[in-house]
Amino acid sequence: MQMRTEGPIKTRREGAILEVTLDSPKANAISLKTSRVMGLVFRDFRDDDSLRVCIVRAAGEKFFCPGWDLKAAAEGDAVDGDYGVGGFGGLQELPNLNKPVIAAVQGICCGGGLELALSADLILCSTTATFALPEIRSGTVADAASIKLPKRIPYHVAMDLLLTGRWFDAEEAFRWGLIKEVCAPEDLLAKTWDLARLLESGPPLVYAAIKEVVREAENMRFQDALNRITKRQMPTVDRLYSSEDQLEGARAFAEKRDPVWKGR
């Protein structure tokens, strides 16, 4: 297992899994500098063919992330400053990220911290997790959440959370489908790693195609999106259908054995 630390960001690698830990005491808030570092870390994950899955978590039990670092803002960080290659938190605007990302959340997850979690493909949280979008109370807008939430959960629920800024717990997040699983605090990381290992063993080219299709089809008519897939007009789909892995999947099924994915 390899471990690396760059400022408030720690990474460790096990096989094809990268774990990224936000460790910025006391509350794991994200400054412009931290956001730029996170963007570089996630960009490197995207571009490294030997990595297949990423886990995003935070150090400590009390805070996942409260979002914007108000202390850094008071010292000169501009809200419209340079967040880096992936936008705020390094994930939500990172282009062409075609690998699975899992967020492991415990403690307070609010504002930009919740938007960071929403940038993952799967979210697991502990029973201690609490969530909110409190921007309304400070006279600003939860921009990414205002775009994403009404597409993820019922409109009226999303608007309730956005317009009131109220807190909600892990069970409510699970009830609305924001969370894949709620775990006991002592089980959160183990279950997150179990899920990451399951994804690590899966077909990376298929994952890439799924992520591109989902992303590109979001604002397309069904038939237009389907035509782009069937005509191999999406790069990841074209690569998949010309790959060794696609043939391996068919052979393994016919031979009643587990496939061996090579990512090519």
C-alpha positions as a Markdown table, in Angstrom:
| # | Residue | x | y | z |
|---|---|---|---|---|
| 1 | Met | 0.0 | 0.0 | 0.0 |
| 2 | Gln | 1.3 | 3.4 | -1.0 |
| 3 | Met | 0.6 | 6.6 | 0.9 |
| 4 | Arg | 1.2 | 10.2 | -0.1 |
| 5 | Thr | 0.4 | 13.5 | 1.6 |
| 6 | Glu | 0.1 | 16.9 | -0.2 |
| 7 | Gly | -1.0 | 19.6 | 2.2 |
| 8 | Pro | -4.5 | 18.8 | 3.5 |
| 9 | Ile | -4.9 | 15.9 | 1.1 |
| 10 | Lys | -3.7 | 12.4 | 1.9 |
| 11 | Thr | -3.9 | 9.6 | -0.6 |
| 12 | Arg | -3.2 | 5.9 | -0.3 |
| 13 | Arg | -3.4 | 3.2 | -2.9 |
| 14 | Glu | -4.3 | -0.5 | -2.7 |
| 15 | Gly | -4.2 | -2.3 | -6.0 |
| 16 | Ala | -6.3 | -0.3 | -8.5 |
| 17 | Ile | -8.1 | 1.7 | -5.7 |
| 18 | Leu | -7.2 | 5.2 | -4.7 |
| 19 | Glu | -8.4 | 6.6 | -1.4 |
| 20 | Val | -8.4 | 10.4 | -1.1 |
| 21 | Thr | -8.7 | 11.8 | 2.4 |
| 22 | Leu | -9.5 | 15.5 | 3.1 |
| 23 | Asp | -7.6 | 16.3 | 6.3 |
| 24 | Ser | -7.8 | 20.0 | 7.0 |
| 25 | Pro | -8.4 | 20.6 | 10.8 |
| 26 | Lys | -10.6 | 21.6 | 12.4 |
| 27 | Ala | -13.6 | 21.1 | 10.1 |
| 28 | Asn | -12.2 | 19.9 | 6.8 |
| 29 | Ala | -13.3 | 23.1 | 5.0 |
| 30 | Ile | -12.1 | 23.7 | 1.5 |
| 31 | Ser | -10.0 | 26.8 | 0.5 |
| 32 | Leu | -9.0 | 27.7 | -3.0 |
| 33 | Lys | -5.6 | 26.1 | -2.4 |
| 34 | Thr | -7.1 | 22.9 | -1.1 |
| 35 | Ser | -9.5 | 22.8 | -4.0 |
| 36 | Arg | -6.7 | 23.2 | -6.5 |
| 37 | Val | -4.8 | 20.3 | -4.9 |
| 38 | Met | -7.9 | 18.1 | -4.9 |
| 39 | Gly | -8.4 | 18.8 | -8.6 |
| 40 | Leu | -4.9 | 17.7 | -9.4 |
| 41 | Val | -5.3 | 14.5 | -7.4 |
| 42 | Phe | -8.6 | 13.6 | -9.1 |
| 43 | Arg | -7.1 | 14.6 | -12.5 |
| 44 | Asp | -4.2 | 12.2 | -11.9 |
| 45 | Phe | -6.7 | 9.5 | -10.9 |
| 46 | Arg | -8.6 | 10.0 | -14.1 |
| 47 | Asp | -5.5 | 9.9 | -16.3 |
| 48 | Asp | -3.8 | 6.9 | -14.6 |
| 49 | Asp | -4.9 | 3.7 | -16.4 |
| 50 | Ser | -3.7 | 1.5 | -13.6 |
| 51 | Leu | -6.3 | 3.1 | -11.2 |
| 52 | Arg | -10.0 | 2.0 | -11.5 |
| 53 | Val | -11.9 | 3.2 | -8.4 |
| 54 | Cys | -11.6 | 6.2 | -6.1 |
| 55 | Ile | -12.8 | 6.6 | -2.5 |
| 56 | Val | -13.3 | 10.1 | -1.1 |
| 57 | Arg | -13.4 | 10.5 | 2.6 |
| 58 | Ala | -12.4 | 12.9 | 5.4 |
| 59 | Ala | -10.3 | 12.6 | 8.5 |
| 60 | Gly | -12.0 | 12.7 | 11.9 |
| 61 | Glu | -15.5 | 11.7 | 13.0 |
| 62 | Lys | -17.2 | 15.1 | 13.5 |
| 63 | Phe | -16.9 | 16.6 | 10.0 |
| 64 | Phe | -16.9 | 15.2 | 6.5 |
| 65 | Cys | -16.8 | 18.8 | 5.1 |
| 66 | Pro | -18.7 | 22.0 | 5.7 |
| 67 | Gly | -17.8 | 23.3 | 2.3 |
| 68 | Trp | -16.2 | 26.7 | 1.7 |
| 69 | Asp | -13.4 | 27.7 | 4.1 |
| 70 | Leu | -14.7 | 31.0 | 5.6 |
| 71 | Lys | -11.4 | 31.6 | 7.5 |
| 72 | Ala | -9.6 | 31.5 | 4.2 |
| 73 | Ala | -12.2 | 33.8 | 2.7 |
| 74 | Ala | -11.7 | 36.3 | 5.5 |
| 75 | Glu | -8.0 | 36.2 | 4.7 |
| 76 | Gly | -8.6 | 37.0 | 1.0 |
| 77 | Asp | -9.9 | 33.9 | -0.8 |
| 78 | Ala | -12.5 | 35.1 | -3.4 |
| 79 | Val | -15.7 | 33.1 | -3.8 |
| 80 | Asp | -15.2 | 33.4 | -7.6 |
| 81 | Gly | -11.5 | 32.6 | -7.4 |
| 82 | Asp | -9.5 | 29.8 | -9.1 |
| 83 | Tyr | -10.8 | 26.5 | -7.7 |
| 84 | Gly | -8.6 | 24.5 | -10.0 |
| 85 | Val | -9.0 | 22.0 | -12.8 |
| 86 | Gly | -12.0 | 20.2 | -11.3 |
| 87 | Gly | -13.9 | 23.2 | -9.9 |
| 88 | Phe | -14.8 | 23.4 | -6.2 |
| 89 | Gly | -13.5 | 20.3 | -4.4 |
| 90 | Gly | -11.8 | 19.0 | -7.5 |
| 91 | Leu | -14.6 | 16.7 | -8.7 |
| 92 | Gln | -17.8 | 18.4 | -9.8 |
| 93 | Glu | -16.4 | 20.1 | -12.9 |
| 94 | Leu | -13.6 | 17.6 | -13.8 |
| 95 | Pro | -14.2 | 16.6 | -17.4 |
| 96 | Asn | -14.3 | 13.1 | -18.7 |
| 97 | Leu | -14.0 | 11.3 | -15.3 |
| 98 | Asn | -15.1 | 7.9 | -16.5 |
| 99 | Lys | -14.2 | 5.9 | -13.4 |
| 100 | Pro | -16.4 | 5.1 | -10.4 |
| 101 | Val | -16.0 | 7.4 | -7.3 |
| 102 | Ile | -17.4 | 6.5 | -3.9 |
| 103 | Ala | -17.9 | 9.0 | -1.1 |
| 104 | Ala | -17.7 | 7.8 | 2.5 |
| 105 | Val | -19.5 | 10.3 | 4.7 |
| 106 | Gln | -19.6 | 10.7 | 8.5 |
| 107 | Gly | -20.3 | 13.7 | 10.6 |
| 108 | Ile | -21.3 | 17.1 | 9.2 |
| 109 | Cys | -21.7 | 17.2 | 5.5 |
| 110 | Cys | -23.1 | 20.6 | 4.4 |
| 111 | Gly | -23.0 | 23.3 | 1.7 |
| 112 | Gly | -20.1 | 22.6 | -0.6 |
| 113 | Gly | -19.3 | 19.5 | 1.3 |
| 114 | Leu | -22.6 | 18.0 | 0.3 |
| 115 | Glu | -22.0 | 19.1 | -3.2 |
| 116 | Leu | -18.6 | 17.3 | -3.1 |
| 117 | Ala | -20.4 | 14.1 | -2.0 |
| 118 | Leu | -23.0 | 14.6 | -4.7 |
| 119 | Ser | -20.2 | 14.6 | -7.2 |
| 120 | Ala | -19.5 | 10.9 | -6.4 |
| 121 | Asp | -21.3 | 8.1 | -8.1 |
| 122 | Leu | -22.1 | 6.3 | -4.9 |
| 123 | Ile | -22.4 | 7.6 | -1.3 |
| 124 | Leu | -22.2 | 5.5 | 1.8 |
| 125 | Cys | -22.6 | 7.3 | 5.2 |
| 126 | Ser | -22.5 | 6.5 | 8.9 |
| 127 | Thr | -25.5 | 6.9 | 11.2 |
| 128 | Thr | -23.7 | 10.0 | 12.5 |
| 129 | Ala | -23.9 | 11.9 | 9.2 |
| 130 | Thr | -26.0 | 15.0 | 9.0 |
| 131 | Phe | -26.6 | 17.1 | 5.9 |
| 132 | Ala | -27.8 | 20.6 | 5.0 |
| 133 | Leu | -27.6 | 23.2 | 2.3 |
| 134 | Pro | -27.4 | 26.3 | 4.5 |
| 135 | Glu | -26.4 | 28.8 | 1.8 |
| 136 | Ile | -29.8 | 30.4 | 1.9 |
| 137 | Arg | -29.1 | 31.7 | 5.4 |
| 138 | Ser | -26.0 | 33.5 | 4.3 |
| 139 | Gly | -27.6 | 35.1 | 1.3 |
| 140 | Thr | -26.0 | 33.0 | -1.4 |
| 141 | Val | -27.0 | 30.0 | -3.6 |
| 142 | Ala | -26.0 | 26.4 | -3.4 |
| 143 | Asp | -25.2 | 26.5 | -7.1 |
| 144 | Ala | -24.2 | 22.9 | -7.9 |
| 145 | Ala | -26.8 | 21.5 | -5.5 |
| 146 | Ser | -29.5 | 23.6 | -7.1 |
| 147 | Ile | -28.7 | 21.9 | -10.4 |
| 148 | Lys | -28.2 | 18.4 | -9.2 |
| 149 | Leu | -30.7 | 17.8 | -6.4 |
| 150 | Pro | -34.0 | 18.2 | -8.4 |
| 151 | Lys | -32.6 | 15.6 | -10.8 |
| 152 | Arg | -31.7 | 13.1 | -8.0 |
| 153 | Ile | -34.7 | 13.3 | -5.7 |
| 154 | Pro | -38.3 | 14.5 | -5.9 |
| 155 | Tyr | -38.6 | 18.1 | -6.9 |
| 156 | His | -40.6 | 19.3 | -3.9 |
| 157 | Val | -38.1 | 17.6 | -1.5 |
| 158 | Ala | -35.2 | 19.2 | -3.2 |
| 159 | Met | -36.8 | 22.6 | -3.1 |
| 160 | Asp | -37.6 | 22.1 | 0.6 |
| 161 | Leu | -33.9 | 21.4 | 1.3 |
| 162 | Leu | -32.7 | 24.3 | -0.9 |
| 163 | Leu | -35.2 | 26.9 | 0.3 |
| 164 | Thr | -35.1 | 26.2 | 4.0 |
| 165 | Gly | -31.5 | 25.1 | 4.5 |
| 166 | Arg | -32.8 | 22.7 | 7.1 |
| 167 | Trp | -30.7 | 19.8 | 8.5 |
| 168 | Phe | -31.6 | 16.2 | 7.7 |
| 169 | Asp | -30.1 | 13.0 | 8.9 |
| 170 | Ala | -28.7 | 9.8 | 7.3 |
| 171 | Glu | -32.0 | 8.0 | 7.4 |
| 172 | Glu | -33.8 | 10.7 | 5.6 |
| 173 | Ala | -31.0 | 10.9 | 3.0 |
| 174 | Phe | -31.4 | 7.2 | 2.5 |
| 175 | Arg | -35.2 | 7.4 | 2.2 |
| 176 | Trp | -34.9 | 9.9 | -0.6 |
| 177 | Gly | -32.3 | 7.9 | -2.4 |
| 178 | Leu | -29.3 | 10.1 | -2.0 |
| 179 | Ile | -27.4 | 7.4 | -0.1 |
| 180 | Lys | -26.6 | 3.9 | -1.1 |
| 181 | Glu | -26.3 | 2.6 | 2.4 |
| 182 | Val | -26.2 | 3.8 | 6.0 |
| 183 | Cys | -23.6 | 2.1 | 8.2 |
| 184 | Ala | -22.6 | 2.0 | 11.8 |
| 185 | Pro | -19.6 | 4.4 | 12.2 |
| 186 | Glu | -17.2 | 1.5 | 12.9 |
| 187 | Asp | -18.3 | -0.3 | 9.7 |
| 188 | Leu | -18.3 | 2.7 | 7.2 |
| 189 | Leu | -14.8 | 2.4 | 5.9 |
| 190 | Ala | -14.8 | -1.4 | 5.7 |
| 191 | Lys | -18.0 | -1.4 | 3.8 |
| 192 | Thr | -16.8 | 1.3 | 1.5 |
| 193 | Trp | -13.6 | -0.6 | 0.7 |
| 194 | Asp | -15.7 | -3.8 | 0.1 |
| 195 | Leu | -17.7 | -1.9 | -2.5 |
| 196 | Ala | -14.5 | -0.4 | -4.0 |
| 197 | Arg | -13.0 | -3.9 | -4.3 |
| 198 | Leu | -16.1 | -5.2 | -6.0 |
| 199 | Leu | -15.9 | -2.4 | -8.5 |
| 200 | Glu | -12.2 | -2.9 | -8.9 |
| 201 | Ser | -12.9 | -6.4 | -10.1 |
| 202 | Gly | -15.4 | -5.2 | -12.7 |
| 203 | Pro | -15.0 | -4.2 | -16.4 |
| 204 | Pro | -13.3 | -0.7 | -16.5 |
| 205 | Leu | -14.2 | -0.1 | -20.1 |
| 206 | Val | -17.9 | -0.8 | -19.4 |
| 207 | Tyr | -17.8 | 1.5 | -16.4 |
| 208 | Ala | -16.3 | 4.2 | -18.6 |
| 209 | Ala | -19.1 | 3.8 | -21.2 |
| 210 | Ile | -21.8 | 3.9 | -18.5 |
| 211 | Lys | -20.5 | 7.1 | -17.1 |
| 212 | Glu | -20.2 | 8.8 | -20.4 |
| 213 | Val | -23.6 | 7.6 | -21.5 |
| 214 | Val | -25.2 | 8.8 | -18.3 |
| 215 | Arg | -23.4 | 12.2 | -18.4 |
| 216 | Glu | -24.0 | 12.9 | -22.1 |
| 217 | Ala | -27.6 | 11.7 | -22.2 |
| 218 | Glu | -28.7 | 13.9 | -19.3 |
| 219 | Asn | -29.8 | 16.7 | -21.6 |
| 220 | Met | -30.6 | 14.7 | -24.7 |
| 221 | Arg | -33.7 | 13.2 | -26.1 |
| 222 | Phe | -33.9 | 9.4 | -25.5 |
| 223 | Gln | -33.7 | 8.5 | -29.2 |
| 224 | Asp | -30.8 | 10.9 | -29.9 |
| 225 | Ala | -28.8 | 9.4 | -27.0 |
| 226 | Leu | -29.6 | 5.9 | -28.1 |
| 227 | Asn | -28.6 | 6.6 | -31.7 |
| 228 | Arg | -25.2 | 8.0 | -30.5 |
| 229 | Ile | -24.7 | 4.7 | -28.5 |
| 230 | Thr | -25.7 | 2.3 | -31.3 |
| 231 | Lys | -23.7 | 4.3 | -33.9 |
| 232 | Arg | -20.6 | 4.3 | -31.6 |
| 233 | Gln | -20.5 | 8.0 | -31.6 |
| 234 | Met | -19.3 | 8.2 | -28.0 |
| 235 | Pro | -15.6 | 7.5 | -27.5 |
| 236 | Thr | -15.9 | 5.2 | -24.6 |
| 237 | Val | -18.6 | 3.1 | -26.3 |
| 238 | Asp | -16.6 | 2.9 | -29.5 |
| 239 | Arg | -13.5 | 1.8 | -27.5 |
| 240 | Leu | -15.5 | -0.8 | -25.6 |
| 241 | Tyr | -17.0 | -2.4 | -28.7 |
| 242 | Ser | -13.6 | -2.7 | -30.3 |
| 243 | Ser | -11.9 | -4.1 | -27.2 |
| 244 | Glu | -10.5 | -7.3 | -26.0 |
| 245 | Asp | -12.6 | -7.0 | -22.9 |
| 246 | Gln | -15.8 | -7.0 | -24.9 |
| 247 | Leu | -14.8 | -10.3 | -26.5 |
| 248 | Glu | -13.6 | -11.7 | -23.1 |
| 249 | Gly | -17.0 | -11.0 | -21.6 |
| 250 | Ala | -18.8 | -13.0 | -24.3 |
| 251 | Arg | -16.3 | -15.8 | -24.1 |
| 252 | Ala | -16.4 | -16.0 | -20.3 |
| 253 | Phe | -20.2 | -16.2 | -20.4 |
| 254 | Ala | -20.2 | -18.9 | -23.0 |
| 255 | Glu | -17.5 | -20.9 | -21.1 |
| 256 | Lys | -19.3 | -20.4 | -17.7 |
| 257 | Arg | -16.3 | -18.8 | -16.0 |
| 258 | Asp | -15.4 | -15.5 | -14.5 |
| 259 | Pro | -14.1 | -12.9 | -17.0 |
| 260 | Val | -10.6 | -11.5 | -16.7 |
| 261 | Trp | -10.8 | -7.8 | -17.4 |
| 262 | Lys | -7.7 | -6.1 | -18.8 |
| 263 | Gly | -9.1 | -2.7 | -19.6 |
| 264 | Arg | -8.2 | -2.9 | -23.2 |
